[in-house]
Amino acid sequence: MSSENWPMSQDPESPVIISRSLVDDPSNLAFVVLDDDGDWFISDGNEFSEDMEENKDAFGALPLRDAVELIPEIAVLAGLPTGMAADWDPERRTWLLSSVADSDDDEEDLLVRAARLAAWTHPGSPLEEVQVSTELAEISTDPAAPARAVRQVVREADGSWLLVGFQVPESEDFEVEALEMEHAVTLYPDVALVLSAAPGQVYDRPSADAPWELVEG
């Protein structure tokens, strides 16, 4: 893969922690994590244990370039914000995103949270939980898949947030996933324009390139 065609934001030679079973059989792919430092962890479903010898047996290291060649499905996650995970659905060939929970290092977690809060320039908190319609938390490897965009931003009466995508029919029930606000805004930057919404307000738009309109509240 030439440097001109390199899809990822990280250096091609940056090290990746990967399950050893995936080197022999990439179809065992289960999930990936892009940690707060921008480092990739690619797993067959196993997580790190407290037994270091067990970890050495289960995981190895590859340059990111080799990992992408081995598992090209990772390339569609090039824009994944740091601090997120993605579960692989082999049947639908789709990733389901989630915000990573705190690690076992309380001191490091406090430093990361403090840095995120200090860098946040929008109303509210980057750590606040946001509900998003499921397709907004999915990334398909199908190049013909519809573009993902937010159609409606709802600030509920209790102050919580709901983001709804264009693929959700109006007035129909739909499933949601939880993301942290910073991750939602990184994935969908135009949402930042309405983060000053008061509880009870709803913003909508007829198309992804249209301006937001206050339709309720």
Buried (B, 14 or more C-beta within 10 A) or exposed (E): BEEEEBEBEBEBEBBBBBBEBBBEEBEBBBBBBBBBEBBBBBBBEBEBEEEEEEBEEBBEEBBBBBBBEBBEBBBBBEEBBBBBBBBBEEEEEBBBBBBBEEEEEEEEBEEBBEEBEEEBEBEBBBBBEBBBBBBBBBBBBEEEBEEBBBBBBBBEEEEEBBBBBBBBEEEEEEEBBEBBBBBBBBBBEBBBEBBEBEEEBBBBBEEBEEEBEEEEE
